[in-house]
Amino acid sequence: MTGIRSAVAQPEVTNDARKNGALVRKLMRQSAAGKARLVQFPEGLLSGYPKEQLADWSEVDWPAVRDELVGCR
């Protein structure tokens, strides 16, 4: 039998992209330790959820989000 083991993560999301990025990496390591090759995260995890945590999208630290995305390669 062939297949791929996957994991689903529903972490607490903040409006701090660097904190969210660190959490993503931690959860990816935990998932890999459980032999998962794919991890599903919620949409908007890195930037946070502006409608709930910020007044609008202009408050998102986009350079930090970009850095976290590049760091995950």
Backbone as CSV, one residue per row, in Angstrom:
resi,resn,N_x,N_y,N_z,CA_x,CA_y,CA_z,C_x,C_y,C_z
1,MET,0.841,-1.183,0.000,0.000,0.000,0.000,0.886,1.246,0.000
2,THR,0.565,2.175,-0.841,1.308,3.432,-0.877,0.382,4.554,-0.444
3,GLY,0.973,5.630,-0.015,0.177,6.771,0.410,1.053,7.833,1.033
4,ILE,0.409,8.824,1.546,1.116,9.922,2.194,0.425,10.210,3.523
5,ARG,1.222,10.326,4.557,0.671,10.663,5.866,0.568,12.174,5.959
6,SER,-0.579,12.665,6.391,-0.781,14.105,6.505,-1.178,14.469,7.928
7,ALA,-1.045,15.743,8.228,-1.430,16.282,9.528,-2.235,17.551,9.290
8,VAL,-3.116,17.844,10.212,-3.907,19.075,10.158,-3.619,19.847,11.439
9,ALA,-3.286,21.124,11.290,-2.962,21.956,12.447,-3.959,23.107,12.550
10,GLN,-4.447,23.356,13.743,-5.346,24.480,13.999,-4.797,25.254,15.196
11,PRO,-3.645,25.913,15.008,-3.016,26.619,16.133,-3.724,27.935,16.432
12,GLU,-3.415,28.473,17.600,-3.901,29.807,17.947,-3.133,30.808,17.086
13,VAL,-3.852,31.659,16.396,-3.254,32.621,15.474,-3.203,33.992,16.135
14,THR,-2.044,34.651,16.007,-1.893,36.006,16.535,-1.739,36.978,15.368
15,ASN,-1.600,38.243,15.660,-1.333,39.216,14.594,0.166,39.478,14.453
16,ASP,0.999,38.615,15.015,2.459,38.715,14.959,2.987,37.653,13.989
17,ALA,3.364,38.068,12.781,3.797,37.126,11.748,5.009,36.306,12.184
18,ARG,5.921,36.899,12.913,7.127,36.165,13.325,6.779,35.081,14.355
19,LYS,5.886,35.401,15.269,5.433,34.409,16.250,4.677,33.282,15.543
20,ASN,3.822,33.644,14.602,3.081,32.635,13.848,4.035,31.761,13.036
21,GLY,5.053,32.375,12.422,6.033,31.611,11.642,6.796,30.619,12.500
22,ALA,7.181,31.038,13.693,7.888,30.138,14.610,6.995,28.959,14.989
23,LEU,5.715,29.237,15.194,4.773,28.179,15.538,4.586,27.214,14.363
24,VAL,4.519,27.735,13.153,4.397,26.886,11.968,5.586,25.935,11.886
25,ARG,6.787,26.462,12.064,7.978,25.608,11.986,7.967,24.534,13.081
26,LYS,7.550,24.911,14.284,7.464,23.948,15.387,6.471,22.831,15.040
27,LEU,5.303,23.208,14.537,4.287,22.216,14.198,4.714,21.358,13.013
28,MET,5.468,21.937,12.087,5.994,21.147,10.969,6.989,20.101,11.478
29,ARG,7.845,20.485,12.418,8.800,19.520,12.991,8.061,18.405,13.737
30,GLN,7.028,18.774,14.517,6.257,17.763,15.243,5.557,16.810,14.268
31,SER,5.007,17.366,13.212,4.327,16.545,12.212,5.307,15.602,11.532
32,ALA,6.487,16.104,11.199,7.509,15.265,10.564,7.949,14.150,11.507
33,ALA,8.037,14.456,12.797,8.408,13.422,13.767,7.353,12.319,13.810
34,GLY,6.107,12.666,13.495,5.041,11.677,13.402,4.930,11.076,12.014
35,LYS,5.922,11.309,11.184,6.025,10.771,9.823,5.058,11.410,8.825
36,ALA,4.500,12.572,9.153,3.650,13.285,8.191,4.539,13.965,7.154
37,ARG,4.101,13.916,5.904,4.826,14.566,4.809,4.094,15.813,4.326
38,LEU,2.898,16.037,4.829,2.073,17.165,4.426,1.355,17.685,5.661
39,VAL,1.378,19.005,5.850,0.660,19.614,6.973,-0.268,20.684,6.421
40,GLN,-1.519,20.629,6.810,-2.486,21.642,6.397,-2.634,22.659,7.529
41,PHE,-2.428,23.920,7.181,-2.597,25.020,8.125,-3.765,25.888,7.670
42,PRO,-4.350,26.656,8.588,-5.452,27.533,8.192,-4.996,28.672,7.284
43,GLU,-5.885,29.091,6.430,-5.631,30.243,5.570,-5.377,31.468,6.446
44,GLY,-4.415,32.273,6.057,-4.136,33.506,6.790,-3.350,33.319,8.070
45,LEU,-2.771,32.149,8.266,-2.070,31.867,9.519,-0.913,32.825,9.776
46,LEU,-0.084,33.076,8.779,1.086,33.921,9.021,0.716,35.367,9.334
47,SER,-0.201,35.924,8.571,-0.544,37.340,8.778,-1.501,37.551,9.937
48,GLY,-2.172,36.509,10.365,-3.237,36.663,11.350,-4.544,36.921,10.623
49,TYR,-5.575,37.174,11.372,-6.897,37.399,10.785,-7.275,38.853,10.994
50,PRO,-6.960,39.727,10.035,-7.190,41.159,10.223,-8.604,41.537,10.656
51,LYS,-9.613,40.872,10.152,-10.978,41.244,10.546,-11.205,41.039,12.033
52,GLU,-10.507,40.082,12.618,-10.679,39.776,14.030,-9.621,40.429,14.916
53,GLN,-8.409,40.655,14.381,-7.295,41.090,15.219,-6.754,42.471,14.878
54,LEU,-7.066,42.974,13.703,-6.534,44.263,13.261,-7.665,45.104,12.685
55,ALA,-7.454,46.398,12.642,-8.470,47.278,12.063,-8.622,47.037,10.563
56,ASP,-7.502,46.855,9.852,-7.562,46.535,8.422,-6.235,45.941,7.962
57,TRP,-6.196,45.542,6.690,-5.029,44.854,6.139,-3.767,45.708,6.150
58,SER,-3.895,47.008,6.213,-2.704,47.864,6.210,-1.880,47.710,7.491
59,GLU,-2.472,47.128,8.524,-1.756,46.930,9.788,-0.934,45.634,9.815
60,VAL,-1.076,44.811,8.793,-0.293,43.571,8.724,1.167,43.919,8.430
61,ASP,2.079,43.275,9.122,3.514,43.472,8.899,3.927,42.610,7.699
62,TRP,3.658,43.100,6.490,3.908,42.324,5.270,5.368,41.943,5.079
63,PRO,6.340,42.809,5.400,7.738,42.362,5.279,8.041,41.150,6.181
64,ALA,7.452,41.129,7.375,7.662,39.986,8.272,7.008,38.730,7.699
65,VAL,5.810,38.871,7.134,5.135,37.732,6.502,6.000,37.188,5.367
66,ARG,6.528,38.091,4.545,7.389,37.686,3.423,8.638,36.967,3.935
67,ASP,9.260,37.514,4.983,10.452,36.873,5.558,10.135,35.466,6.052
68,GLU,8.990,35.304,6.691,8.607,33.996,7.210,8.349,33.006,6.078
69,LEU,7.746,33.469,5.003,7.508,32.597,3.852,8.823,32.157,3.215
70,VAL,9.761,33.067,3.095,11.072,32.738,2.513,11.818,31.801,3.456
71,GLY,11.696,32.014,4.759,12.383,31.187,5.750,11.870,29.757,5.807
72,CYS,10.659,29.519,5.310,10.069,28.181,5.347,10.496,27.321,4.171
73,ARG,11.283,27.848,3.255,11.715,27.065,2.082,12.710,26.018,2.465
